[in-house]
Amino acid sequence: MGTIEVSHPEKVLFPADGLTKADVVAHFRTVTRSMLPHLAGRPLTMRRFPDGIDGQGFFQKDASDHFPDWVRTVEIARKSAEGTVRHVVCEDSEAGADTLLYLANQATLEFHVWSSTVDDLEHPDRVVVDIDPPGRTPVATLRDIARRVRDAYTERGLTPYLQATGGRGFHIVAPLDRSADHDEVRAAAAELAGELAAADPDLLTTAQRKYKRGDRVFLDVNRNGFGQTFVSPYSLRARPGAPVATPLDWDELSRAYPNGFTPQRIRRRLARKTDPWRGIDGGAGRLGS
C-alpha cells in the first residue's frame, strides 16, 4: 500500500470550476480523518465520472476486477435476485485511508453508504429522513422543515443529526441501537414522515410518484431499506461548484445552505472545527413500528 499516486492528475473532472482529478484526490485526502468513521464497515456504492461530470457517470456497487487485493471487499447476497454483490468496505484505518484515496483516483466523486454495517447487515444503526424539495423551494422553508423533522425524532427519544447534502436538501439522521430490522425502521420512519405531512399537506408529502407531489417537499424515507444508501459525510457531489455533503451543528442551520460547502470551505472548516457527527454513535436510540 502506501502513498496513492494520482494518475492523469491534470484531467478536469469539474469543467465549470476547473477542478482536476488532483484536486478531487486532495479533497478526499483533506477529509480522510473525518470521513472514515462514517464509512467504516459500511458497504459502499460509488458514483464514478471517469470523463468528468459533463460526461457519462455511473453508480457502481460491484468492485472492479482490477481493484488491488488490499482493497477490502465483502460479498453480500442480493435480496431480489440470485447471486451476490462484492461491495467495497472502508475501515477507519490506514488501509481504509488508502482505499478512499484509491477510489478517488478512480474518479469516484460520490460515496454512498448503507445504514447498516457488515457485522449486522439486517439491523441498521442509522435512520435517515431525506428532505427532498422541488426546485426553487426557499432555503428558509427547508430549514423550518429540518427543525420539524428534528423535533419529531426527539419526541421519539432519538438524537437527531443534521447534514447539508450538497444537493437540494438536508438529511436528518439518528443513531439506532440495532434492535429493529430494515423493514421496521423504514415503517417507523414512514409513520414519522406521514404525521408531518398530514400536519401540513400543502407543503409536505410522502408521495412516491413525482407527479403526485406537485410543488411540495418530499420527505423521503426510502433510504432506510435493505441495500439502500445515503450520501456519506464529506463526499463530493457531482454538481457544478463541487459541493460537499457536510455534517452541521444544529445552531448552524439558520445560516446553512444545502449546497453551500465547497472543498475550499471544508478545508478551512476542518482546520478550526471538529466533525459535528464525531459522537454520533453515542446514545443510540430505538425506533420500531
Summary of the structure (lengths in Angstrom):
residues: 289
radius of gyration: 18.5
end to end distance: 45.3
largest distance: 54.6
contacts: 916
relative contact order: 0.17
helix: 31%
strand: 22%
